Amino acid sequence: MSVSIAVPKESASGETRVAMVPKIASKLTKLNVALTIEKDAGAGSRIPNEAYGDNVTLTENADDIFGADVVLAVNAPDADRIKKMKKGSVLISFIQAHNNPDILEALKTNHVTSFAMELVPRITRAQSMDALSSQASAAGYKAALMAASALERFLPMLTTAAGTIRPAKVLVIGAGVAGLQAIATSKRLGAKVFAYDVRTDTKEQVESLGANFLMAEGVKAEAEGGYARELTDEEKSKQQQMLADNMADADAVITTAAVPGKPAPKIISKAMVEAMKPGSVLIDLGASGGGNCELTKPDEIVTHGSVTIHGPSNVPAQLAEHASEMYAQNVLNFLQLILVEEEGPDEGQSQNENKAADKPGQKQYKLDIDWEDEILAKAVLTRDGELVNESVKKLLEANA
Ligand SMILES: NC(=O)c1ccc[n+]([C@@H]2O[C@H](COP(=O)([O-])OP(=O)(O)OC[C@H]3O[C@@H](n4cnc5c(N)ncnc54)[C@H](O)[C@@H]3O)[C@@H](O)[C@H]2O)c1
């Protein structure tokens, strides 16, 4: 029997993305798997039901979705939906277990084998599955556009008959994937861009985009896996002094700083905002983790004095078409690690070993998880009723 794969409509409020787009659905159905998609799952990404094609089953019945061998989603389904999943079935989605204890519990109780997209290791072989990066790129790009749109000023230098306009100064804090995309987009719009990150090895990447790298004397916080570590109090105060000086003449500040598994580092104080120029804007991509600025309120625009602080919590959802397209490709690439071609029947195969290949669509695929594969071993969250991911276990212990 062919493997059944299903994709629900996302239920989180404000979520417009979907884990399956027509191009990927057609690649999957060519693998002869049974693909079921919840009706209107693509609506938020402007994908009408019929665009998925005739080889896909559309359903309104949640049991058809959650009874599948594999469920693909952007965000983990809620606990009630996970309880509908079969023992031994597979979930592939962002899960963020340390923030979602009910979901983790339901995955364990129901013996779901869950893979968390945020746990996919950032090794070269897994680059095509790196959904953190694809979604962060969307967020960084959009953040620069939000800043441009919120400002009542031009970003580029303009020389006109009505005079010369100086380019706006954009300061990007955090030069990871989102930050680099925000830098590149602000540069393309003509702004003068400055950037800062605690990982000083981002200097080269920042400069290669034509931006200026800012240094805080004596602050260097590279940690395991290329991520940042939390700063000491002394480091924080050095960093804040340097940033306060640079924020005071910035037109827009875009913050993207994050430390995996921790709340967003609080980098920008109320006093630093109060020292900003009238009419300047701050786009805080750390909003979903509590914000990089102490005045940020998730999903609100706060006006403090004459500075506006935007705290969008799900920016990729504002670029749903492309964010879904990239996410669906990441998920397909991951799924292909566990979808393995089944040996054909012995009888009648001897005449033409490649008979199956001659007739695309006749191959059969089964689920086969190679636990020796580094990507699968690191991305797995729960298996056989247990939380098996060491990094999440450590995080939960540290946060307990
Ligand atoms: N396949 C790959 O090899 C691959 C793919 C993507 C990313 N990466 C690497 O992963 C790392 C993290 O990328 P990410 O974008 O997911 O990071 P992230 O979202 O975890 O953090 C964003 C940025 O915030 C910075 N930051 C944290 N605390 C800060 C503070 N107090 N002040 C200023 N900046 C602070 C981090 O250094 C990081 O650059 C990077 O080294 C990146 O190059 C590797």
Ligand as a Chemical Component Dictionary entry (heavy atoms), coordinates in Angstrom:
data_LIG
# 
_chem_comp.id                   LIG 
_chem_comp.type                 NON-POLYMER 
_chem_comp.pdbx_formal_charge   0 
_chem_comp.three_letter_code    LIG 
# 
loop_
_chem_comp_atom.comp_id 
_chem_comp_atom.atom_id 
_chem_comp_atom.alt_atom_id 
_chem_comp_atom.type_symbol 
_chem_comp_atom.charge 
_chem_comp_atom.model_Cartn_x 
_chem_comp_atom.model_Cartn_y 
_chem_comp_atom.model_Cartn_z 
_chem_comp_atom.pdbx_ordinal 
LIG N1  N1  N 0  23.647 25.541 6.526  1  
LIG C1  C1  C 0  24.372 26.374 7.216  2  
LIG O1  O1  O 0  25.539 26.216 7.370  3  
LIG C2  C2  C 0  23.680 27.521 7.890  4  
LIG C3  C3  C 0  22.452 27.939 7.436  5  
LIG C4  C4  C 0  21.825 29.012 8.060  6  
LIG C5  C5  C 0  22.433 29.637 9.136  7  
LIG N2  N2  N 1  23.638 29.205 9.559  8  
LIG C6  C6  C 0  24.294 29.846 10.679 9  
LIG O2  O2  O 0  23.498 29.754 11.839 10 
LIG C7  C7  C 0  23.788 30.849 12.657 11 
LIG C8  C8  C 0  22.541 31.533 13.173 12 
LIG O3  O3  O 0  21.703 31.996 12.144 13 
LIG P1  P1  P 0  20.243 32.507 12.425 14 
LIG O4  O4  O 0  19.932 33.574 11.474 15 
LIG O5  O5  O -1 19.275 31.384 12.501 16 
LIG O6  O6  O 0  20.399 33.134 13.882 17 
LIG P2  P2  P 0  19.329 33.438 14.991 18 
LIG O7  O7  O 0  17.979 33.710 14.406 19 
LIG O8  O8  O 0  19.458 32.435 16.082 20 
LIG O9  O9  O 0  19.900 34.836 15.555 21 
LIG C9  C9  C 0  19.972 35.998 14.743 22 
LIG C10 C10 C 0  21.246 36.735 15.015 23 
LIG O10 O10 O 0  21.174 37.395 16.277 24 
LIG C11 C11 C 0  22.474 37.471 16.795 25 
LIG N3  N3  N 0  22.447 37.839 18.222 26 
LIG C12 C12 C 0  22.146 37.082 19.288 27 
LIG N4  N4  N 0  22.240 37.800 20.424 28 
LIG C13 C13 C 0  22.570 39.053 20.066 29 
LIG C14 C14 C 0  22.809 40.264 20.778 30 
LIG N5  N5  N 0  22.714 40.315 22.100 31 
LIG N6  N6  N 0  23.160 41.357 20.079 32 
LIG C15 C15 C 0  23.290 41.313 18.727 33 
LIG N7  N7  N 0  23.077 40.216 17.992 34 
LIG C16 C16 C 0  22.732 39.094 18.656 35 
LIG C17 C17 C 0  23.023 36.090 16.493 36 
LIG O11 O11 O 0  24.427 36.073 16.536 37 
LIG C18 C18 C 0  22.477 35.848 15.085 38 
LIG O12 O12 O 0  23.386 36.252 14.072 39 
LIG C19 C19 C 0  24.670 31.731 11.857 40 
LIG O13 O13 O 0  26.014 31.381 12.188 41 
LIG C20 C20 C 0  24.442 31.315 10.460 42 
LIG O14 O14 O 0  25.538 31.611 9.611  43 
LIG C21 C21 C 0  24.276 28.150 8.958  44 
# 
loop_
_chem_comp_bond.comp_id 
_chem_comp_bond.atom_id_1 
_chem_comp_bond.atom_id_2 
_chem_comp_bond.value_order 
_chem_comp_bond.pdbx_ordinal 
LIG N1  C1  SING 1  
LIG C1  O1  DOUB 2  
LIG C1  C2  SING 3  
LIG C2  C3  SING 4  
LIG C2  C21 DOUB 5  
LIG C3  C4  DOUB 6  
LIG C4  C5  SING 7  
LIG C5  N2  DOUB 8  
LIG N2  C6  SING 9  
LIG N2  C21 SING 10 
LIG C6  O2  SING 11 
LIG C6  C20 SING 12 
LIG O2  C7  SING 13 
LIG C7  C8  SING 14 
LIG C7  C19 SING 15 
LIG C8  O3  SING 16 
LIG O3  P1  SING 17 
LIG P1  O4  DOUB 18 
LIG P1  O5  SING 19 
LIG P1  O6  SING 20 
LIG O6  P2  SING 21 
LIG P2  O7  DOUB 22 
LIG P2  O8  SING 23 
LIG P2  O9  SING 24 
LIG O9  C9  SING 25 
LIG C9  C10 SING 26 
LIG C10 O10 SING 27 
LIG C10 C18 SING 28 
LIG O10 C11 SING 29 
LIG C11 N3  SING 30 
LIG C11 C17 SING 31 
LIG N3  C12 SING 32 
LIG N3  C16 SING 33 
LIG C12 N4  DOUB 34 
LIG N4  C13 SING 35 
LIG C13 C14 SING 36 
LIG C13 C16 DOUB 37 
LIG C14 N5  SING 38 
LIG C14 N6  DOUB 39 
LIG N6  C15 SING 40 
LIG C15 N7  DOUB 41 
LIG N7  C16 SING 42 
LIG C17 O11 SING 43 
LIG C17 C18 SING 44 
LIG C18 O12 SING 45 
LIG C19 O13 SING 46 
LIG C19 C20 SING 47 
LIG C20 O14 SING 48 
# 
